[in-house]
């Protein structure tokens, strides 16, 4: 993708994006054959104009961009967290101490001073058993402090007052949504329906937690009050919809849509698109045409502070 791409009408953008990404998108059969020559495209998208800027193209596999107001992204790759400067387009590893097996569930605190991460911690000293637990580190790096005693736990959201984390956890064979004080303690279970509940994230006013759920028999976007009450389904289409992220101005929600029914999975290398939901009117529109992505594209909050742009990751795989 051309990082100097000029603003285009949606039809022109669709032609451009489709030509570059869709023709190279990984098919399920190719991925099954184990061919993993991956190219990662880290990009930003202006949600008002449709303009896409590609920040970095690399053969390394990076995922899940967070957007810090000091003009850099945080992405994960190879078990590390990396800082990508949006102006110089340079990468550097963030020191996360003993947390060296970090997955794509990480995010920045409301005061921008802390970073939550999900690290595959050792769960049994007598075996090689590892499961994801949530830690926090200073935003510039440092030794991690563990927050969640129970595993697996995958971070997804930070309350606006900075006091509470929300996350997806598997307990007794079912994945549900939990909260826990940022200083640690006892977790609180917010959902208990059969099927996967995942991707919880607070609205900027703290009133709601947005999430994706399979409780209806199809993966859709939902929201509930921050205490877990009054769940409400927001999308009703044939896509498999994942990872809703409310904009900082609380006027819209971006999410990832798989264009085929993926049941309860969110695999890498599938046909996906980004969509924008207006929570007031419940209307939805496409932000992109179909491209190659899925796991790693939009797992975490990735809005710019002014609610104008989002960061996302696409791939080609041969």
ZAKE-553442 format. One record per residue (C-alpha): residue in three letters; x, y, z; residue number from 1. Coordinates in nm, 3 decimals, always signed. Each point is the difference from the previous one (the first is absolute). Last residue first. Example, Ala and Ser with C-alpha at 12.3 -4.5 7.8 and 13.67 -1.06 7.14 Angstrom:
ZAKE-553442
+------+---------+---------+---------+-----+
: rest :       X :       Y :       Z :  nr :
+------+---------+---------+---------+-----+
:  SER :  +1.367 :  -0.106 :  +0.714 :   2 :
:  ALA :  -0.137 :  -0.344 :  +0.066 :   1 :
+------+---------+---------+---------+-----+
This chain:
ZAKE-553442
+------+---------+---------+---------+-----+
: rest :       X :       Y :       Z :  nr :
+------+---------+---------+---------+-----+
:  UNK :  +0.216 :  -1.702 :  +0.053 : 318 :
:  UNK :  -0.153 :  +0.224 :  +0.263 : 317 :
:  UNK :  -0.102 :  +0.364 :  -0.032 : 316 :
:  UNK :  -0.095 :  +0.187 :  +0.309 : 315 :
:  UNK :  -0.204 :  +0.282 :  +0.148 : 314 :
:  UNK :  +0.050 :  +0.196 :  +0.322 : 313 :
:  UNK :  -0.210 :  +0.280 :  +0.145 : 312 :
:  UNK :  +0.035 :  +0.353 :  +0.135 : 311 :
:  UNK :  -0.311 :  +0.213 :  +0.030 : 310 :
:  UNK :  -0.052 :  +0.362 :  -0.093 : 309 :
:  UNK :  -0.209 :  +0.307 :  +0.083 : 308 :
:  UNK :  -0.093 :  -0.071 :  +0.361 : 307 :
:  UNK :  +0.234 :  +0.282 :  +0.112 : 306 :
:  UNK :  +0.206 :  -0.233 :  +0.222 : 305 :
:  UNK :  +0.065 :  -0.240 :  -0.292 : 304 :
:  UNK :  -0.196 :  -0.321 :  +0.035 : 303 :
:  UNK :  +0.172 :  -0.339 :  +0.039 : 302 :
:  UNK :  -0.163 :  -0.176 :  +0.294 : 301 :
:  UNK :  +0.098 :  -0.371 :  -0.029 : 300 :
:  UNK :  -0.054 :  -0.305 :  -0.220 : 299 :
:  UNK :  -0.015 :  +0.191 :  -0.328 : 298 :
:  UNK :  +0.203 :  -0.185 :  -0.264 : 297 :
:  UNK :  +0.185 :  -0.257 :  +0.211 : 296 :
:  UNK :  -0.237 :  -0.293 :  -0.054 : 295 :
:  UNK :  -0.201 :  +0.090 :  -0.307 : 294 :
:  UNK :  +0.179 :  +0.126 :  -0.308 : 293 :
:  UNK :  -0.006 :  -0.017 :  -0.378 : 292 :
:  UNK :  -0.220 :  +0.270 :  -0.154 : 291 :
:  UNK :  -0.366 :  +0.067 :  -0.077 : 290 :
:  UNK :  -0.092 :  +0.362 :  -0.076 : 289 :
:  UNK :  +0.058 :  +0.256 :  +0.271 : 288 :
:  UNK :  -0.202 :  +0.226 :  +0.228 : 287 :
:  UNK :  -0.332 :  -0.177 :  -0.053 : 286 :
:  UNK :  -0.308 :  +0.152 :  +0.160 : 285 :
:  UNK :  -0.220 :  -0.086 :  +0.297 : 284 :
:  UNK :  -0.313 :  +0.163 :  +0.142 : 283 :
:  UNK :  -0.096 :  -0.059 :  +0.365 : 282 :
:  UNK :  -0.132 :  +0.361 :  +0.016 : 281 :
:  UNK :  +0.174 :  +0.108 :  +0.321 : 280 :
:  UNK :  +0.272 :  -0.265 :  -0.002 : 279 :
:  UNK :  +0.117 :  +0.101 :  -0.351 : 278 :
:  UNK :  +0.195 :  -0.305 :  -0.113 : 277 :
:  UNK :  +0.302 :  +0.012 :  -0.230 : 276 :
:  UNK :  +0.127 :  -0.302 :  -0.192 : 275 :
:  UNK :  +0.345 :  -0.140 :  -0.078 : 274 :
:  UNK :  +0.022 :  -0.287 :  -0.246 : 273 :
:  UNK :  +0.101 :  -0.364 :  +0.013 : 272 :
:  UNK :  +0.094 :  -0.290 :  -0.228 : 271 :
:  UNK :  +0.215 :  -0.236 :  +0.207 : 270 :
:  UNK :  +0.371 :  -0.032 :  +0.071 : 269 :
:  UNK :  -0.003 :  -0.026 :  +0.378 : 268 :
:  UNK :  -0.285 :  -0.169 :  +0.185 : 267 :
:  UNK :  -0.272 :  +0.144 :  +0.216 : 266 :
:  UNK :  -0.194 :  -0.310 :  +0.103 : 265 :
:  UNK :  -0.342 :  -0.035 :  +0.162 : 264 :
:  UNK :  -0.194 :  -0.077 :  -0.319 : 263 :
:  UNK :  +0.208 :  +0.143 :  -0.287 : 262 :
:  UNK :  -0.301 :  +0.088 :  -0.216 : 261 :
:  UNK :  +0.134 :  +0.178 :  -0.306 : 260 :
:  UNK :  +0.081 :  +0.368 :  -0.060 : 259 :
:  UNK :  +0.194 :  +0.030 :  +0.324 : 258 :
:  UNK :  -0.087 :  +0.341 :  +0.143 : 257 :
:  UNK :  +0.239 :  +0.195 :  +0.223 : 256 :
:  UNK :  -0.135 :  +0.290 :  +0.204 : 255 :
:  UNK :  -0.011 :  +0.379 :  +0.019 : 254 :
:  UNK :  -0.240 :  +0.170 :  +0.240 : 253 :
:  UNK :  -0.135 :  +0.352 :  -0.041 : 252 :
:  UNK :  -0.094 :  +0.317 :  +0.189 : 251 :
:  UNK :  +0.181 :  -0.062 :  +0.331 : 250 :
:  UNK :  +0.251 :  +0.282 :  -0.067 : 249 :
:  UNK :  +0.284 :  -0.242 :  +0.082 : 248 :
:  UNK :  -0.136 :  -0.244 :  -0.262 : 247 :
:  UNK :  -0.154 :  -0.324 :  +0.128 : 246 :
:  UNK :  +0.189 :  -0.317 :  -0.098 : 245 :
:  UNK :  -0.200 :  -0.315 :  -0.081 : 244 :
:  UNK :  +0.214 :  -0.316 :  -0.029 : 243 :
:  UNK :  -0.183 :  -0.251 :  -0.220 : 242 :
:  UNK :  -0.284 :  -0.049 :  -0.248 : 241 :
:  UNK :  -0.056 :  -0.322 :  -0.195 : 240 :
:  UNK :  -0.190 :  +0.129 :  -0.300 : 239 :
:  UNK :  -0.356 :  -0.113 :  -0.076 : 238 :
:  UNK :  -0.163 :  +0.307 :  +0.156 : 237 :
:  UNK :  -0.174 :  +0.099 :  +0.323 : 236 :
:  UNK :  +0.223 :  +0.252 :  +0.179 : 235 :
:  UNK :  -0.075 :  +0.187 :  +0.327 : 234 :
:  UNK :  -0.120 :  -0.268 :  +0.245 : 233 :
:  UNK :  -0.076 :  +0.142 :  +0.346 : 232 :
:  UNK :  +0.105 :  -0.136 :  +0.340 : 231 :
:  UNK :  -0.188 :  +0.166 :  +0.289 : 230 :
:  UNK :  +0.233 :  -0.069 :  +0.294 : 229 :
:  UNK :  +0.374 :  -0.069 :  +0.004 : 228 :
:  UNK :  +0.100 :  +0.274 :  +0.247 : 227 :
:  UNK :  +0.129 :  +0.219 :  -0.284 : 226 :
:  UNK :  -0.340 :  -0.014 :  -0.168 : 225 :
:  UNK :  -0.007 :  -0.236 :  -0.293 : 224 :
:  UNK :  +0.106 :  +0.013 :  -0.365 : 223 :
:  UNK :  -0.020 :  -0.245 :  -0.286 : 222 :
:  UNK :  +0.170 :  -0.064 :  -0.333 : 221 :
:  UNK :  -0.077 :  -0.330 :  -0.174 : 220 :
:  UNK :  +0.141 :  -0.352 :  -0.034 : 219 :
:  UNK :  -0.286 :  -0.234 :  -0.092 : 218 :
:  UNK :  -0.186 :  -0.246 :  +0.222 : 217 :
:  UNK :  -0.168 :  +0.281 :  +0.196 : 216 :
:  UNK :  +0.246 :  -0.037 :  +0.290 : 215 :
:  UNK :  +0.301 :  +0.025 :  -0.234 : 214 :
:  UNK :  +0.112 :  +0.333 :  +0.144 : 213 :
:  UNK :  +0.206 :  +0.305 :  -0.086 : 212 :
:  UNK :  +0.052 :  +0.275 :  +0.255 : 211 :
:  UNK :  -0.086 :  +0.360 :  +0.091 : 210 :
:  UNK :  +0.004 :  +0.094 :  +0.368 : 209 :
:  UNK :  -0.228 :  +0.289 :  +0.076 : 208 :
:  UNK :  -0.038 :  +0.305 :  +0.223 : 207 :
:  UNK :  +0.370 :  +0.082 :  +0.046 : 206 :
:  UNK :  -0.027 :  +0.325 :  -0.196 : 205 :
:  UNK :  +0.273 :  -0.112 :  -0.240 : 204 :
:  UNK :  -0.183 :  -0.330 :  -0.066 : 203 :
:  UNK :  +0.175 :  -0.289 :  +0.168 : 202 :
:  UNK :  +0.143 :  -0.290 :  -0.200 : 201 :
:  UNK :  -0.073 :  -0.374 :  +0.009 : 200 :
:  UNK :  +0.148 :  -0.208 :  -0.285 : 199 :
:  UNK :  -0.155 :  -0.336 :  +0.080 : 198 :
:  UNK :  -0.314 :  -0.194 :  +0.096 : 197 :
:  UNK :  +0.015 :  -0.354 :  -0.140 : 196 :
:  UNK :  -0.289 :  -0.237 :  +0.029 : 195 :
:  UNK :  -0.234 :  -0.081 :  +0.290 : 194 :
:  UNK :  -0.101 :  +0.303 :  +0.200 : 193 :
:  UNK :  +0.174 :  +0.101 :  +0.323 : 192 :
:  UNK :  +0.105 :  +0.361 :  -0.042 : 191 :
:  UNK :  +0.132 :  +0.260 :  +0.248 : 190 :
:  UNK :  +0.233 :  -0.208 :  +0.221 : 189 :
:  UNK :  +0.183 :  +0.205 :  +0.261 : 188 :
:  UNK :  +0.368 :  -0.066 :  +0.070 : 187 :
:  UNK :  +0.136 :  +0.010 :  +0.352 : 186 :
:  UNK :  +0.312 :  +0.205 :  +0.067 : 185 :
:  UNK :  +0.241 :  +0.186 :  -0.223 : 184 :
:  UNK :  +0.118 :  +0.362 :  -0.001 : 183 :
:  UNK :  -0.188 :  +0.058 :  -0.325 : 182 :
:  UNK :  -0.321 :  -0.114 :  +0.168 : 181 :
:  UNK :  -0.151 :  -0.298 :  -0.187 : 180 :
:  UNK :  -0.267 :  -0.043 :  -0.265 : 179 :
:  UNK :  -0.121 :  -0.313 :  -0.174 : 178 :
:  UNK :  -0.152 :  -0.108 :  -0.330 : 177 :
:  UNK :  -0.061 :  -0.365 :  -0.083 : 176 :
:  UNK :  +0.168 :  -0.294 :  -0.172 : 175 :
:  UNK :  -0.132 :  -0.338 :  +0.112 : 174 :
:  UNK :  +0.189 :  -0.321 :  +0.085 : 173 :
:  UNK :  +0.011 :  +0.034 :  +0.377 : 172 :
:  UNK :  +0.134 :  +0.355 :  -0.014 : 171 :
:  UNK :  +0.127 :  +0.163 :  -0.319 : 170 :
:  UNK :  +0.055 :  +0.372 :  +0.033 : 169 :
:  UNK :  -0.073 :  +0.302 :  -0.216 : 168 :
:  UNK :  +0.097 :  +0.335 :  +0.144 : 167 :
:  UNK :  -0.100 :  +0.317 :  +0.177 : 166 :
:  UNK :  +0.243 :  +0.207 :  +0.205 : 165 :
:  UNK :  -0.100 :  +0.240 :  +0.276 : 164 :
:  UNK :  +0.134 :  +0.313 :  +0.168 : 163 :
:  UNK :  +0.105 :  +0.214 :  -0.298 : 162 :
:  UNK :  -0.298 :  +0.235 :  +0.034 : 161 :
:  UNK :  -0.103 :  -0.072 :  -0.360 : 160 :
:  UNK :  -0.004 :  -0.377 :  +0.067 : 159 :
:  UNK :  +0.272 :  -0.192 :  -0.185 : 158 :
:  UNK :  -0.081 :  -0.260 :  -0.264 : 157 :
:  UNK :  +0.105 :  -0.315 :  -0.181 : 156 :
:  UNK :  +0.235 :  -0.214 :  +0.211 : 155 :
:  UNK :  +0.009 :  -0.379 :  -0.053 : 154 :
:  UNK :  -0.018 :  -0.227 :  +0.304 : 153 :
:  UNK :  +0.085 :  -0.370 :  -0.002 : 152 :
:  UNK :  +0.052 :  -0.020 :  +0.286 : 151 :
:  UNK :  -0.098 :  +0.124 :  +0.349 : 150 :
:  UNK :  +0.223 :  +0.219 :  +0.219 : 149 :
:  UNK :  -0.061 :  +0.306 :  -0.219 : 148 :
:  UNK :  +0.205 :  +0.316 :  +0.068 : 147 :
:  UNK :  +0.368 :  -0.092 :  -0.033 : 146 :
:  UNK :  +0.248 :  +0.285 :  +0.020 : 145 :
:  UNK :  +0.245 :  +0.022 :  -0.288 : 144 :
:  UNK :  +0.357 :  +0.132 :  +0.032 : 143 :
:  UNK :  +0.055 :  +0.307 :  -0.213 : 142 :
:  UNK :  -0.098 :  +0.167 :  -0.322 : 141 :
:  UNK :  -0.072 :  +0.352 :  -0.123 : 140 :
:  UNK :  -0.373 :  -0.045 :  +0.064 : 139 :
:  UNK :  +0.065 :  -0.130 :  +0.353 : 138 :
:  UNK :  -0.091 :  -0.370 :  +0.023 : 137 :
:  UNK :  -0.329 :  -0.183 :  +0.068 : 136 :
:  UNK :  -0.061 :  -0.375 :  -0.002 : 135 :
:  UNK :  -0.283 :  -0.225 :  -0.116 : 134 :
:  UNK :  +0.039 :  -0.378 :  -0.012 : 133 :
:  UNK :  +0.012 :  -0.225 :  -0.308 : 132 :
:  UNK :  +0.073 :  -0.369 :  +0.052 : 131 :
:  UNK :  +0.319 :  -0.206 :  +0.009 : 130 :
:  UNK :  +0.048 :  -0.365 :  +0.101 : 129 :
:  UNK :  +0.356 :  -0.128 :  -0.032 : 128 :
:  UNK :  -0.028 :  -0.211 :  +0.314 : 127 :
:  UNK :  +0.118 :  -0.006 :  +0.361 : 126 :
:  UNK :  -0.011 :  +0.378 :  +0.049 : 125 :
:  UNK :  -0.366 :  +0.006 :  -0.105 : 124 :
:  UNK :  -0.173 :  +0.305 :  -0.144 : 123 :
:  UNK :  +0.286 :  +0.154 :  -0.197 : 122 :
:  UNK :  -0.112 :  +0.335 :  -0.133 : 121 :
:  UNK :  -0.115 :  +0.065 :  -0.355 : 120 :
:  UNK :  -0.007 :  +0.378 :  +0.024 : 119 :
:  UNK :  -0.303 :  +0.220 :  -0.057 : 118 :
:  UNK :  +0.094 :  +0.365 :  +0.021 : 117 :
:  UNK :  -0.129 :  +0.316 :  +0.164 : 116 :
:  UNK :  +0.210 :  +0.310 :  -0.063 : 115 :
:  UNK :  +0.021 :  +0.289 :  +0.240 : 114 :
:  UNK :  +0.053 :  +0.378 :  -0.007 : 113 :
:  UNK :  -0.251 :  +0.099 :  -0.269 : 112 :
:  UNK :  -0.243 :  +0.137 :  +0.264 : 111 :
:  UNK :  -0.277 :  -0.218 :  -0.150 : 110 :
:  UNK :  +0.229 :  -0.308 :  +0.011 : 109 :
:  UNK :  +0.142 :  -0.138 :  -0.327 : 108 :
:  UNK :  -0.073 :  -0.344 :  -0.141 : 107 :
:  UNK :  +0.098 :  -0.362 :  -0.053 : 106 :
:  UNK :  -0.163 :  -0.318 :  -0.133 : 105 :
:  UNK :  +0.213 :  -0.116 :  -0.294 : 104 :
:  UNK :  +0.219 :  -0.248 :  +0.189 : 103 :
:  UNK :  +0.302 :  +0.062 :  +0.220 : 102 :
:  UNK :  +0.254 :  -0.274 :  +0.064 : 101 :
:  UNK :  +0.284 :  +0.211 :  +0.140 : 100 :
:  UNK :  -0.151 :  +0.122 :  +0.325 :  99 :
:  UNK :  +0.312 :  -0.022 :  +0.219 :  98 :
:  UNK :  +0.086 :  +0.362 :  -0.062 :  97 :
:  UNK :  -0.240 :  +0.177 :  -0.234 :  96 :
:  UNK :  +0.261 :  +0.213 :  -0.174 :  95 :
:  UNK :  -0.163 :  +0.149 :  -0.306 :  94 :
:  UNK :  +0.173 :  -0.103 :  -0.323 :  93 :
:  UNK :  +0.070 :  +0.269 :  -0.257 :  92 :
:  UNK :  -0.152 :  +0.067 :  -0.340 :  91 :
:  UNK :  +0.058 :  +0.292 :  -0.234 :  90 :
:  UNK :  -0.262 :  +0.162 :  -0.223 :  89 :
:  UNK :  +0.162 :  +0.342 :  +0.061 :  88 :
:  UNK :  -0.332 :  +0.181 :  +0.036 :  87 :
:  UNK :  -0.230 :  -0.276 :  +0.124 :  86 :
:  UNK :  +0.255 :  -0.139 :  +0.245 :  85 :
:  UNK :  -0.063 :  -0.373 :  +0.045 :  84 :
:  UNK :  +0.050 :  -0.125 :  +0.359 :  83 :
:  UNK :  +0.033 :  -0.376 :  +0.033 :  82 :
:  UNK :  -0.134 :  -0.259 :  +0.242 :  81 :
:  UNK :  +0.177 :  -0.335 :  -0.002 :  80 :
:  UNK :  -0.120 :  -0.358 :  -0.043 :  79 :
:  UNK :  +0.115 :  -0.013 :  -0.362 :  78 :
:  UNK :  -0.218 :  +0.299 :  -0.085 :  77 :
:  UNK :  -0.225 :  +0.236 :  +0.190 :  76 :
:  UNK :  -0.093 :  +0.353 :  -0.101 :  75 :
:  UNK :  +0.008 :  +0.338 :  +0.174 :  74 :
:  UNK :  -0.057 :  +0.299 :  -0.225 :  73 :
:  UNK :  +0.162 :  +0.342 :  +0.020 :  72 :
:  UNK :  -0.099 :  +0.364 :  -0.019 :  71 :
:  UNK :  +0.019 :  +0.110 :  +0.366 :  70 :
:  UNK :  -0.376 :  -0.059 :  +0.014 :  69 :
:  UNK :  +0.061 :  -0.378 :  +0.016 :  68 :
:  UNK :  -0.182 :  -0.217 :  -0.255 :  67 :
:  UNK :  -0.021 :  -0.375 :  +0.074 :  66 :
:  UNK :  +0.073 :  -0.235 :  -0.292 :  65 :
:  UNK :  -0.091 :  -0.372 :  +0.009 :  64 :
:  UNK :  +0.245 :  -0.220 :  -0.186 :  63 :
:  UNK :  +0.348 :  -0.033 :  -0.151 :  62 :
:  UNK :  +0.139 :  -0.286 :  -0.210 :  61 :
:  UNK :  +0.337 :  +0.100 :  -0.142 :  60 :
:  UNK :  +0.025 :  +0.024 :  -0.378 :  59 :
:  UNK :  -0.053 :  +0.374 :  +0.025 :  58 :
:  UNK :  -0.204 :  +0.286 :  -0.143 :  57 :
:  UNK :  -0.032 :  +0.299 :  +0.230 :  56 :
:  UNK :  -0.210 :  +0.317 :  +0.030 :  55 :
:  UNK :  -0.248 :  -0.061 :  -0.280 :  54 :
:  UNK :  -0.237 :  +0.292 :  -0.028 :  53 :
:  UNK :  -0.364 :  -0.063 :  -0.088 :  52 :
:  UNK :  -0.242 :  +0.280 :  -0.088 :  51 :
:  UNK :  -0.366 :  -0.096 :  +0.048 :  50 :
:  UNK :  -0.096 :  +0.366 :  +0.043 :  49 :
:  UNK :  -0.182 :  -0.003 :  +0.334 :  48 :
:  UNK :  +0.140 :  -0.321 :  +0.152 :  47 :
:  UNK :  +0.358 :  +0.097 :  -0.079 :  46 :
:  UNK :  +0.180 :  -0.334 :  -0.008 :  45 :
:  UNK :  +0.345 :  -0.075 :  +0.139 :  44 :
:  UNK :  +0.223 :  -0.282 :  -0.114 :  43 :
:  UNK :  +0.234 :  -0.278 :  +0.111 :  42 :
:  UNK :  +0.044 :  -0.238 :  -0.295 :  41 :
:  UNK :  +0.152 :  -0.338 :  +0.090 :  40 :
:  UNK :  +0.140 :  -0.236 :  -0.263 :  39 :
:  UNK :  -0.014 :  -0.370 :  +0.083 :  38 :
:  UNK :  +0.171 :  -0.288 :  -0.177 :  37 :
:  UNK :  -0.188 :  -0.261 :  +0.202 :  36 :
:  UNK :  -0.080 :  -0.291 :  -0.229 :  35 :
:  UNK :  -0.128 :  -0.274 :  +0.234 :  34 :
:  UNK :  -0.228 :  -0.180 :  -0.244 :  33 :
:  UNK :  -0.297 :  +0.102 :  +0.214 :  32 :
:  UNK :  +0.083 :  +0.363 :  -0.068 :  31 :
:  UNK :  -0.021 :  -0.060 :  -0.375 :  30 :
:  UNK :  -0.330 :  -0.188 :  +0.034 :  29 :
:  UNK :  -0.158 :  +0.276 :  +0.211 :  28 :
:  UNK :  +0.089 :  +0.260 :  -0.259 :  27 :
:  UNK :  +0.242 :  +0.275 :  +0.088 :  26 :
:  UNK :  -0.070 :  +0.336 :  -0.157 :  25 :
:  UNK :  +0.225 :  +0.100 :  -0.288 :  24 :
:  UNK :  -0.274 :  +0.099 :  -0.241 :  23 :
:  UNK :  -0.189 :  +0.160 :  +0.286 :  22 :
:  UNK :  +0.280 :  +0.223 :  +0.118 :  21 :
:  UNK :  +0.133 :  +0.219 :  -0.278 :  20 :
:  UNK :  -0.284 :  -0.003 :  -0.248 :  19 :
:  UNK :  -0.270 :  +0.008 :  +0.265 :  18 :
:  UNK :  +0.156 :  +0.301 :  +0.170 :  17 :
:  UNK :  +0.024 :  +0.199 :  -0.322 :  16 :
:  UNK :  -0.344 :  -0.088 :  -0.137 :  15 :
:  UNK :  -0.166 :  +0.060 :  +0.338 :  14 :
:  UNK :  +0.184 :  +0.327 :  +0.042 :  13 :
:  UNK :  -0.120 :  +0.116 :  -0.338 :  12 :
:  UNK :  -0.359 :  -0.085 :  +0.087 :  11 :
:  UNK :  +0.028 :  +0.162 :  +0.344 :  10 :
:  UNK :  +0.120 :  +0.333 :  -0.146 :   9 :
:  UNK :  +0.370 :  +0.059 :  +0.041 :   8 :
:  UNK :  +0.234 :  +0.197 :  +0.220 :   7 :
:  UNK :  +0.353 :  -0.036 :  -0.128 :   6 :
:  UNK :  +0.211 :  -0.311 :  +0.061 :   5 :
:  UNK :  +0.341 :  +0.105 :  +0.126 :   4 :
:  UNK :  +0.056 :  -0.321 :  +0.199 :   3 :
:  UNK :  -0.071 :  -0.201 :  -0.319 :   2 :
:  UNK :  -0.118 :  -0.348 :  +0.082 :   1 :
+------+---------+---------+---------+-----+
